[in-house]
Amino acid sequence: MSKLPIDVPKEKLQQIRMDTFRKVQREKRTKKRIVPVAIVALFCLTILFSVHVSPTIASYVAKIPGFHALVTAVRIDAGIKDIVDNEYYEEINVTESKNGLSLTLQGVIADHSGFVLFYDADALFDMSKLELNDVQLFHGDDEIPGPSFTRIADNQEYISSLVEYSFSEPIVYTSKDFMAVFHFEDVDKGNIEITIPFTLQNEIAQEKVIAANRTVDIDGQKFTITQIRRSPLKTAIDIEIEEANTMQILAFDDITVMTDSGERRVSIQHRGATQGDIRDGKITLYVQSNYFHNSDSLTINIGAVNAVPKGEDFIEVDFGTKKVLTKPDYFDWDISVTSHDVSVAVKKGDNQGKLLWLHDAVKEDGTPLEYTGSTFSRGEQYVIETTQFQDYDGKAKIYLNYYFNPIGKNIELNIPLQ
């Protein structure tokens, strides 16, 4: 049976938003406002509960300015879908405007592992040259460090996106009062700073910690899953690497967690998938959350463990002479060096199509060499990965963070939750 067409008044909703914004501009108000668009927000959030049931509805809602970011997050992360389904997503719907730019903080997801701000922006000018340079989040008088933000959708009419904070240590919520400061820059308008204070209403979900203490031995190379920490935003798997290993473990591929009811969660791809320095012997892997699912046990599956011999996990270069000094015997791709970057041409299909991530480097005196960015280009035969560092005219070791050399595959562990 064919589905009936769904009539969602997209143009009318956009007109309501712009009319509201122009009214704010005329009245020149600077105080916090909860604008009429909240009515639209309530309508669309109600529809969000059926996103996983009706992709058709989801596709229409995603086109409405202000909801693309949330709908996209629900589509690609089963844990975010659970958050919406279980009403843990908190609506804010506060709008502030400045210099022709209107910013709406649509909603927030907050737990002890992280914080996500969903926002959208409209303007009375062409937004194609508008950039978001930084977002500061203050908890009382303290600034929360380390945001990462991704523009989910943008054009000349609106921006719909999110800002995420990931905490290496669980945050303590001494209060529920926060302030977000968005720093925009436009070629014509210059810097535009918009501040939105807000207060959380929901109780913060407590982290669920499961002691695992399961050691995996792959031909003498050992690591231990010490604990699993479950929060609404993500499930964290804490791992300690055996110091006596003769091989340097670089990466764990294709991590999944499954409940005994068959709910399967995969690695987080659109957000930080790992935390910690594996060479220090500790790393945390993140998968999509199953916080709201009751289970007697969890099954962890590791698709592959990649490792190389210790002492053969880096490239040594001289930025002064622009030469490669040493590289591992197994590393047969071409390397080029300039005064501040290193490029590797990897043949297409090699390394399982994955990047080397050469952003960790140390100078000859053992101090870190500052990483400044990466670029990637793809030709017919090669993928060229270029890593930029601060200007430096000496020798440096640049460490591999990924190299496809599995020493173990399809490792399955069952972890009781009792």
Helices and strands as residue ranges (DSSP letters): H 10-27, H 37-48, H 55-62, H 68-76, H 78-85, E 90-98, E 101-110, E 114-123, G 127-129, E 130-139, E 142-144, E 147-154, E 158-166, E 177-186, E 190-199, E 208-218, E 221-230, E 235-241, E 247-259, E 264-266, E 274-275, G 278-280, E 282-287, E 297-309, E 314-318, E 323-326, E 334-337, E 341-347, G 350-353, E 360-363, E 371-378, E 382-389, E 395-399, E 406-416
